[in-house]
Amino acid sequence: MKKLQLVSAMSLALGTFAFSGMASAAVVGESSNTNYVKVGTATVNGGPHTSGGAGIGVNATGIDNLVNFQGLTVYGAEDAQGVYNLNFPYTGSPTSHDNLGVFNFAQVGTSDVWVGEWSAYGTSGDSTRTVYYSGANADTSVPTSGTATYTVVGINNYDGTAASLLNGTLTADFGAATLTGAMTNSSFSKIVSIGTANINSDASVTGSNAAGIFNGTNVSEGTVSAQFYNGQADLAGLVDFAGTEYDTAFGGTQD
């Protein structure tokens, strides 16, 4: 199983851009494979991109150079499911973007919090497929009592159809310091349960007993990583199973 690594304050050099040294400790994110995708604070200034917010870098153009997600939205429209699909190259895109790969990502509510998947080719079984989340205004603490529910979407091999998107509810029990729940697509051919994950005092979430069913195949021992943002108004995370096909990014807002 791939080791999840927390990444902060990284920077996607696309052409000749100016870089600022600005970093924000409030940007928190994680990638299931940092050989292909890194997330953290955006540092690129140029074109539609500005530094300082939630960002992403991919291997093709310098993985330690991060652009902001808000700038990436300029390159594609949000679809009916609320997901941005960027498949480079495409007509009209800069030549420096030709090998950027395939992005599927969604915004959590209206916040600078994003979840998604990337792969070099966007094909079934692509071994480069990586899921991630990245968000600004990460919380540093959580309540010690009370509960909250989050309506979430999950991205797993998204193909542009509503049937491929996962939906579900996660419940945060701050008194018990646990996060539980599951998400599924409309045909129930994909089901992901995060098991019982731990809500940590720094507002991060960690777990190791996630499980799922993918087109009849049972998977288990998935690793959960997540984070609360904006005073627990938002939640984003990922589940990392052995291999890449079953890895799932998720995010949502408090009900």
Legacy VTK file of the C-alpha trace (Angstrom):
# vtk DataFile Version 3.0
C-alpha trace
ASCII
DATASET POLYDATA
POINTS 255 float
0.000 0.000 0.000
1.279 3.446 -0.858
2.348 5.625 2.019
0.286 8.805 2.284
2.367 11.900 2.694
1.260 15.297 3.950
2.506 18.084 1.741
2.491 21.783 2.509
3.833 24.884 0.816
4.870 23.426 -2.536
4.845 25.184 -5.859
3.366 24.026 -11.373
5.768 25.872 -13.535
3.900 26.435 -16.782
6.078 28.465 -19.107
7.946 31.387 -17.637
6.253 32.453 -14.428
7.305 34.461 -11.449
7.336 32.650 -8.142
6.662 34.125 -4.760
8.011 32.655 -1.563
4.618 32.990 0.043
3.460 29.979 2.032
0.438 29.404 4.189
0.320 26.979 7.065
-3.470 27.038 6.687
-3.282 25.044 3.430
-3.407 21.318 4.117
-3.695 18.457 1.683
-2.580 14.975 0.809
-1.846 12.829 -2.224
-2.021 9.059 -2.562
1.172 9.068 -4.631
3.560 12.005 -4.391
5.611 10.637 -7.293
2.823 11.926 -9.552
0.901 14.580 -7.618
1.772 16.963 -4.818
-0.631 19.328 -3.117
-0.258 22.275 -0.790
0.125 26.029 -1.051
0.162 27.392 -4.600
3.283 29.437 -5.383
2.933 30.138 -9.116
1.962 33.600 -10.297
1.200 33.878 -13.998
-1.632 33.453 -16.473
-4.785 32.617 -14.529
-2.782 31.464 -11.503
-2.055 33.263 -8.256
-0.082 32.098 -5.264
-1.224 31.497 -1.738
-4.297 29.291 -2.101
-4.852 25.558 -2.375
-2.652 24.189 -5.138
-1.530 21.130 -7.056
1.600 20.095 -8.936
2.008 17.187 -11.343
5.079 15.302 -12.409
4.982 16.378 -16.059
5.829 20.025 -15.431
7.748 20.009 -12.186
6.006 18.324 -9.304
7.262 20.815 -6.738
5.693 23.738 -8.618
2.069 24.183 -7.585
-0.702 26.142 -9.304
-3.940 27.126 -7.613
-7.078 25.133 -8.332
-9.109 28.276 -8.934
-6.793 29.101 -11.831
-7.163 25.602 -13.239
-10.933 26.044 -13.474
-10.329 28.549 -16.281
-9.316 25.663 -18.548
-12.611 23.794 -18.309
-16.253 24.182 -17.325
-17.878 22.589 -14.313
-20.144 19.770 -15.518
-23.666 18.896 -14.394
-22.235 16.869 -11.486
-20.077 19.741 -10.280
-16.816 18.179 -11.514
-14.144 19.834 -13.624
-12.563 17.608 -16.281
-9.309 18.777 -17.865
-7.822 16.504 -20.510
-4.602 17.950 -21.904
-3.760 18.773 -24.586
-6.869 20.306 -26.072
-7.479 22.901 -28.751
-6.539 26.312 -27.471
-4.467 25.197 -24.505
-0.904 26.480 -24.184
1.767 24.183 -25.629
3.353 24.062 -22.169
0.243 22.177 -21.005
0.430 19.385 -23.592
1.608 16.669 -21.211
-0.290 17.645 -18.077
-2.537 14.566 -18.149
-6.165 14.170 -17.112
-7.706 15.947 -14.103
-11.099 15.322 -12.505
-11.654 17.581 -9.516
-14.465 19.217 -7.573
-14.783 22.156 -5.223
-16.100 21.569 -1.721
-18.969 23.991 -1.321
-17.772 27.497 -2.154
-14.515 27.213 -0.228
-10.946 26.986 -1.493
-11.068 23.247 -0.791
-10.746 20.688 -3.603
-10.791 16.923 -4.104
-10.055 14.860 -7.171
-8.025 12.397 -9.177
-5.269 12.690 -11.770
-3.722 10.253 -14.231
-1.377 10.555 -17.165
-3.804 9.060 -19.691
-7.233 8.783 -18.080
-7.604 5.162 -19.155
-8.917 2.215 -17.149
-6.210 0.685 -14.997
-3.794 3.602 -15.472
-1.048 2.916 -12.915
-0.357 6.640 -12.532
-3.840 7.339 -11.164
-3.570 9.410 -7.990
-6.267 10.838 -5.716
-5.824 13.934 -3.583
-7.359 16.712 -1.552
-6.092 20.229 -0.923
-7.675 23.075 0.993
-7.081 26.486 2.526
-8.243 27.583 5.984
-7.571 24.204 7.540
-8.772 23.901 11.110
-6.230 23.363 13.869
-8.641 22.088 16.509
-12.073 20.492 16.828
-14.833 20.492 19.454
-14.699 17.888 22.181
-18.447 17.260 22.154
-21.346 17.212 19.724
-21.890 15.657 16.317
-22.069 16.860 12.726
-23.039 15.209 9.449
-21.497 15.911 6.066
-23.050 15.290 2.673
-20.100 14.180 0.560
-19.256 13.197 -2.986
-16.581 10.677 -3.890
-14.462 10.642 -7.025
-13.293 7.267 -8.288
-12.564 6.787 -12.005
-15.022 9.521 -12.873
-16.219 9.342 -16.493
-18.426 12.419 -16.702
-21.685 10.663 -15.861
-23.799 11.023 -12.752
-23.717 7.238 -12.355
-19.955 7.250 -11.823
-20.010 9.761 -8.972
-20.269 8.475 -5.411
-22.541 10.138 -2.863
-22.987 9.592 0.848
-23.058 10.901 4.389
-20.242 10.960 6.928
-20.867 11.529 10.632
-18.382 13.246 12.909
-18.827 12.390 16.577
-16.555 14.917 18.235
-17.165 13.512 21.695
-16.043 10.036 20.647
-13.464 11.525 18.230
-14.630 9.331 15.344
-15.658 9.808 11.737
-17.856 7.126 10.160
-19.993 6.630 7.080
-20.015 5.481 3.481
-20.639 6.592 -0.074
-21.882 4.791 -3.166
-22.758 5.385 -6.794
-26.361 5.175 -7.976
-26.143 1.529 -9.076
-24.341 0.416 -5.902
-21.585 -1.090 -8.047
-19.109 1.054 -6.114
-19.373 1.326 -2.346
-16.758 2.856 -0.061
-16.984 2.781 3.728
-14.389 4.766 5.644
-14.784 2.414 8.609
-14.198 4.092 11.955
-11.580 6.789 11.528
-10.059 8.850 14.317
-10.667 12.592 14.594
-7.428 13.988 15.946
-7.070 17.050 18.168
-5.405 19.003 15.323
-8.542 18.580 13.130
-6.993 15.899 10.936
-8.609 12.499 10.447
-6.771 9.177 10.180
-7.964 5.598 9.828
-6.906 2.189 8.602
-10.025 0.044 8.299
-11.828 1.432 5.271
-13.460 -1.118 2.972
-15.218 -1.162 -0.354
-16.920 -3.096 -3.114
-16.015 -2.260 -6.705
-17.973 -4.102 -9.379
-18.137 -7.211 -7.217
-14.573 -7.043 -5.925
-14.188 -6.643 -2.157
-11.309 -4.528 -0.875
-10.296 -3.788 2.705
-7.650 -2.240 4.914
-7.948 1.115 3.204
-6.114 4.039 4.782
-8.148 7.179 5.457
-6.702 10.679 5.544
-8.915 13.763 5.874
-9.060 17.287 7.243
-11.670 19.692 8.593
-11.735 23.237 7.224
-13.435 26.561 7.952
-14.571 25.822 11.489
-15.712 22.298 10.603
-17.951 23.666 7.841
-16.034 21.618 5.250
-14.410 18.205 5.141
-12.110 16.689 2.524
-10.099 13.491 2.366
-9.146 10.327 0.575
-9.173 6.564 0.975
-6.063 4.733 -0.196
-6.367 1.027 -0.941
-3.683 -1.312 -2.256
-3.139 -0.528 -5.931
-4.628 2.532 -7.608
-7.969 1.490 -9.097
-9.949 1.674 -5.854
-8.478 4.843 -4.354
-11.200 7.454 -3.767
-11.156 11.172 -2.990
-14.093 12.669 -1.100
-15.333 15.974 0.229
-18.425 17.760 1.403
-20.019 20.385 3.605
-21.703 20.182 6.972
-25.479 19.705 6.795
LINES 2 257
11 0 1 2 3 4 5 6 7 8 9 10
244 11 12 13 14 15 16 17 18 19 20 21 22 23 24 25 26 27 28 29 30 31 32 33 34 35 36 37 38 39 40 41 42 43 44 45 46 47 48 49 50 51 52 53 54 55 56 57 58 59 60 61 62 63 64 65 66 67 68 69 70 71 72 73 74 75 76 77 78 79 80 81 82 83 84 85 86 87 88 89 90 91 92 93 94 95 96 97 98 99 100 101 102 103 104 105 106 107 108 109 110 111 112 113 114 115 116 117 118 119 120 121 122 123 124 125 126 127 128 129 130 131 132 133 134 135 136 137 138 139 140 141 142 143 144 145 146 147 148 149 150 151 152 153 154 155 156 157 158 159 160 161 162 163 164 165 166 167 168 169 170 171 172 173 174 175 176 177 178 179 180 181 182 183 184 185 186 187 188 189 190 191 192 193 194 195 196 197 198 199 200 201 202 203 204 205 206 207 208 209 210 211 212 213 214 215 216 217 218 219 220 221 222 223 224 225 226 227 228 229 230 231 232 233 234 235 236 237 238 239 240 241 242 243 244 245 246 247 248 249 250 251 252 253 254
